[in-house]
Each structure stands twice: as structure tokens, then as C-alpha cells.
Amino acid sequence: MPRRIPRNAPARLRTPRRFPGFLKTASICTLIAGLLSPLSQAATAPEAAAAGAAAVGDHCGNQCSDILPPGQNGNATLAQILLNQAFGSMPEHASDQLGPYANLAKGYSGLTNATINNFFNDASFGVPADQVASTVKPAGRSDVTIVRDKKTGVPHITGTTRYGTEFGAGYAAAQDRLWLMDVFRHVGRGQLTSFAGGAPSNQGLEQQFWRNAPYTEADLQAQIDNAVASNGERGKLALADAKAYLDGINAYIDASDKGRYFPGEYVLTGHKDSVTNAGKIEHFKITDLVALGSVIGALFGSGGGGEVNNAISLLAAQEKYGVAEGTRLWESFRMRNDPEAVVTVHDKSFPYAIKPADPRGEALPDAGSVTEEPLVYDRTGSAAGSAATGASATAAAAATSSAKRGMSNALVVSGEHTASGHPVAVFGPQTGYFAPQLLLLQEIQGPGISARGASFAGLSMYVELGRGQDYSWSATTSGQDIIDTYAVELCQDDHHYLYRGTCTPMEKVEQKNAWKPTTADSTPEGSYTMRVWRTKYGPVTHRATVGGKKVAYTTLRSSYLHEADSIIGFQMLNDPDYVKGPEDFQKAVQHINYTFNWFYADSEHTAYYNSGDNPVRAAGVDAEFPVWARPAYEWRGWDPAANTADYTPPSAHPNSIDQDYYISWNNKQAKDYTTAPWGDGSVHRGNLLENRVKKLVAAGGVTRASLVKAMADAGLADLRAEDVLPDLLKVVGSSPVTDSTAAAAVSKLQAWVSAGARRTETSAGSKTYADADAIRILDAWWPLLVKAEFEPGLGSELYAAMTDNLPVDESPSAGHGPTGSHAGSSFQYGWWSYVDKDIRAVLGESVQGPLDRKYCGGGSLSACRNILISTLKEAAGKTAAQVYPGDDQCSAGDQWCADSIIHRTLGGIKHGKISWQNRPTYQQVVEFTSHR
């Protein structure tokens, strides 16, 4: 177990100017000893009088729990970083939630209500007097106190004034995440490489996000002005809260700079001198909050896009099969409204973005004419290397793909089906795994604020996901389409376009970045310029011709220039005088324009609402494809200056109160409600929750423990093995399997399915999977069988185009999604529904919403069987080293490591690997016992 370093030691940094090699053990031992100076950070010993914030109106009855690995403390002094790198020791509270979180994977089977907090934190309000670790009055203020508990170090902020409360929230956030907050305000501005170094991963990160939100400083300020002006007294209050929050952050910056206990990364990246303390940590300003918000919105709450890729695949289908047949094929794979898809809202229709009977305004590109708009120009030095250009290509694909957004799950059961008669919820966001974590925990108690939960670092003036006095709420990414692609006709040259009949210049927005090697990042000197051309219809993403005319394709997002607007909804969720029941909750989240599914539970009710500004499209416009940038096809009521439009009313959004149960794992929200990503078909990871929760509800007597167990069990399941493999084995077994290699593989796969089809260790900490051979075989077999099943019927070009829309696989060991490999989240996007429907059709079983034809073996059972056996034999012959080739974290052939969760370092502290789980990063378990 790693040695822990007290949170407040060392405090006085007297660090060297240079290191001969970054954090080499032999060369730093003497250095570390010299850094362990007397405590100077403002902290006091526990005081009985503090007794933590007294529990205020807590109706949870000790039945609210939460967890957020790796730990609350995301700041580390330079000495702490050196000790971690050399010996693995940890700053206090940097990793103490990682063990309990990881242990659930093998500990859930025997879980009881009484043992839940062996794997979660007690999320009751306040801190018992004997559990107070420290009490701080930040900057000597008398109107706010920050109490931290002994077990986790979570800040419990209590203010007697609104200003003091928010000041404390800002101060506590900076105590826990200052470096991370600084990193992400630079990501949001497209300035990460100039700030933190030119590593290819940094280049890719800033390019991915700045492409979608290329804002100027004036744009950021305008968002704030608009949010305040359009929301009356709540807007003014939000501005005052934000300013107080910033004052708290900046007070901590000043105190840590003076006391020299600021995060050590500032020294390692060259922003501070370790001997003279020269250099500056820039104060935060209000536009930084919008820059941070634009990153979070793009990463988790911005559904849509992908219309150009959709058009390319449609044209490929029409080229091979003709317009009518090719369109039918494309629609069958798109699965806009699949009747077999799992949905969150039962038995109710919410039509949105459905296919128009007579499409109008489509601007499909001429075949072969599409080129992606470059983002990066004028590369010099290391920016011109292959690693840098590869990072750019990956970032571009992540930014423009429709199948990239999502994560998070929710299980909510109404009191009618629980043992206590009170609703039970287990829910939280899957935000990836970072060190420090993107989210932080806090409790805030003050005038008009009463909540505990998680917030994104740098945006924690309110709790964004958590609990109030007698209610709790959470969210999952929904992905409905709020982004459309327009074809603007070019005029004069490539940087002028027709806007409502007038030749109009595009606006050029640039960000120039340069970097030099530092101790933390040895990437050689380099530079580049990011350049985006903006139009009234949004930034240019592609160029093409349509009917021979030169066009630029642009993306228009309803939340573009409006990331700040959502602050009002979060303010309402934290206000105990506003949220008193499910209807109030729904009204609050209607003010959030991010595309999220919101869930609610109190002691009597449950509720659901799908948020986002869903634009009202012109009649006949198909949201799946690019349309002409002409008034007839614009969003109804669209004001290009403000980027506002008419939006669908709240009643048109999927919503519900007191349904028997809700599940969500980024699946389809409701019948007729089309989401932008592909893959909402008969097999979705939402089925893993649906099947388990439905069974629990049918049996009745649901408890917190049984619902956690359902979540945890689903989090270890291999979706392909649980929901598709049994039918594949039916085909294989339709005749005796005489080949010994195939027969042995079938036997292993059948045994794995019978054992539950989980990817789980033989025992806790063994780092070896039970059924390891079967898992290896399926991991190798899946891509082989999909290609052999579908490519002959689709043809190579169409097959490739379809895989651009929806990747074939998303196993735990694959690098995918916005957080890369080792990210936990798996089985969201893949061809499982296609294989499922096709194999069932070949078997002669009933299929609702079938594909346009039978693909496996041309529909012949025997030919399909031959394909499956042939690919199965090939897969069985692949070694573990071939299936799991290794990366910078894992050696080739290490199956467990290939799947493992690794906290991606965004600072100097590294954490060990944990066994794979497919579950929320921050998670709540709640059951309220009473109501106000």
C-alpha cells in the first residue's frame, strides 16, 4: 500500500532549478529531505467547537452514499510529486477512495445495506465532531468555514453570507484542484501546449476542443453578459456567486504563492522558480469559467454532428445498390427508431428528429469531393513530427464523429417496488479516469444553497450532481441532435460565402501556440497555428462540391455561444427553497441546455427529464444530412447574431414522474426520439441494466444493496457475450462441430456464458481473468466475424463508410472515446445490434426492425455457419500477445492490464492500475427516509 504524506506537508517549497532527469530516484533523495519544511499552509488542528457543519435538514437518514476515485486531494507540492514518482507514496487523501471503488468489483456479491459504506463514503450532511480533521476560515473571513473530514478530506463549506459561502467554495476548489483548473481553462482557450508543454497528447486535447468552440475573449464575455441579462434576478445572483467564487480561488493562489505551497507542477512546467519564487500563477477571471464550461459541454453534453459522414455512407450505399435500395439499406443500419431498442421512458412517444416523409433542402456532396477543413497550420519543430500529426488526426476524428459522446448510467426504482417503500437510486456520470479527477466532492451550506455532491473543478460554485436536503439528482449523456450541418455556397473565393443572398466574408479566428522543453515535458521546441473560419452558420468543418458548386460545410450547435446559460439550472438545483418536489426538479433542469438525461429521487417520488435546447427545424429538413444554408432550411426563429432559435417545448422532451423504474446507459430515451449517435438497436449496453432492474422490480423488495449489486454485475458483463454470443453459438451448433480447434473454442465460450459472461478476476488482486481463454477468443473473434459477415454484402467501400459511422467494437482493451484507452467505459458503440438482428434472421427467428437483407452467408444457415467456424478457428489461433499487443502501460499479452483502468495523469501524481469495471466515475447510492 502506498505510503501517505500528510496533506499539509511539506508546505514551504525550496526546490531546485533543474533536474538531471525527471524524477530519478537516486538523484532526488537528498533533495526531498531538504524540501520537508515546517508546516505553513493555513490549517488548524481539529476544534471541538467546529464540530463540522452541523447537519442541516438532512432527510437521508444515513442512507446516502457516494464515491469519487482516486481521492479528494488533487493538489501536490513538488516534494510530494517527487516522492510519488520515486517511491509511490501519496499525498494525504489523494488516493483513499480508489481502493473502496476498486474493491466493489469482487466484493459486490455479498453486499448488504450495512456494508455499502465499505465501498462508498457516507454522504450525510455535516461532519461529526470526532471526525473533524481541519477547520479553516479562508483568508481570515468570519462568514465562512471549511471543515474537512478525517476519512476523505472532503470540504464541508458553511457560510453565513452568500458571498462568504461562494468565496469558500472557490477557495476549497483551489485547495483541491488548482493545477487541473488551470490546465482546463487553457484547454478551453486552445492554449494548453503553450501552458503545459507540447506533448502530442496535449496537442490533440487542445485541438479536439478548440475546433468545436473557437471562442474569442469577446465571445466568452458576451456569454456571461447574455446569461445575466436574460435571467433576471437569478442571472444577477449567478454573476455575484461567480465573482465571489473567483475571489476565493484567487485568495488561495495568493496564499499558496506567498506560503510557497502551490502545486509543484508550476515549477516543473517552468511557471515558477523554485529558488527565488519568481514567476506568476495567473489569477482566474470570469471568462475562464466559460472556457472551462465549453470543454465540459463539448465532452459530455453536446449531441449531434456527423451529417457529412452520414452523407458519405448514404452515397456509398446508393452507388452500390441504387438510390431506392441503397437508401433502404442505409436506413436499416441507421436504426433511427428501432422497435427493439431499450428505452428510458416506457410506453410513451416523443417525436423528435424523425425522418421526414418528403425531405427538403438536402445538400449531399458530390462523390469523392469531401475534404476535411485543416485546423493546424505553420508547424515548426516538434509540431511537424509524425507523433504530432497523428495526434491531430485523432483529435479531428474525435471532434467530428457523431459516435463519440456519451457515458454515465442510472438505476432508479420507485418506492412501490422497494423494501422500505421509499425510492432507491444508484446513479452517476462516467467521466473517465484522470489524476487529478475532473470532478471534486464538496458540501455547500449557506443562504439559498444546501447540497453535497460532485462538481467539475473550476465550476464548483454549485453542486452539479448530488443531493439536497431531501432529494438527489444525477445525469447521463443523452445525445439527441442539437447540431446541424449547413452547406454554404462559396463566392468570390474560398473564404467568402453567400449569406441570405449577400457575398459575406468568413471570420478568421486563430490561436498561435509555441512551447519549449520543461522538466515535466521534454517535447522539443515547436509551434503551430490553429485556424478556424467562422460563418453565421457556425465554424467550417469540411469542403466539397454539391452539384458542381463549391461549398463549405459548417456545424451549427444550439448551445454554441451559450455554454454559460446552464448556470441557472444548477443554481436552482442547489436551492432548497426552489426544489421541493419532482415538478420543481424538472423545471430546474429545463434551464440546462446541455444534452443530458436527468434523474431525481426523494422519499416519495422519482422523476426524469431530458434537457437540451432542441431546435425546431424547418418542415422537411432531415437532421441526418447536410442542408443548404438558405432561409427556407434554417432553424425556425433563428437569430444568427445571438444564435438563438425556437426550441421544442418542455412537454416535447422525454419526461416522466413516478415510473416504476428508470434505467439509462446512454440508450434511447423514448419511442420516436432519435438520438444522433448510431447504435440504438436491439442490443445496447442499456440492456445490461434493463434486464437486471426489471427482474428486481418484478420480484419486489428492492434495496440499496440489491440495486448496487445489479449495477456492479452489469459493470463486469461483456455485452457481446451476454446478448449476442448465445445466438452465434446456436448457428455454430446447428450441426455437430467436428473440427477440434473450433470445438474447443465453443466449449470455452459456452462455459463462460454459463458462468455469467463477466470479465472478472479469479480472485481480488489476482490480475488474471476467470475464463481468460474464452475472453481472448471473443476479443479476437468479434472483429473477424463482423467483417466476414457483412463486408461481402456491403462491399469494401460501403463497409468502411459504415464503420466510420459506428465502430465495430468497443471492448475494454480498445482505445476509444474522449478519454482514450484504459478508460473503463465500454460496449457503448459497436455492431452488436447488426450481428444480433442478422443472426436471428438467419436462424429464422422473429426480428422487429430487421436489416434490409440477410448478410451472414447470404442468408444461408450452412454458409453462415461456415463463416463463423472459419473465423472462430482463426481467432482461437491468435495468441494473447496478438490480441493484446501492449502499449506504454502494459506488456504484450497481458490481458488484465489491457482492460485495466488507469487514471490518466493531468498532473504529477500517478496512481496504480485497477481491475476493469464499466461503471460511473462518481456514483451515488441514495434512499431518503423523509421529506420536508
Summary of the structure (lengths in Angstrom):
residues: 932
radius of gyration: 27.2
end to end distance: 44.0
largest distance: 81.1
contacts: 3509
relative contact order: 0.14
helix: 38%
strand: 19%
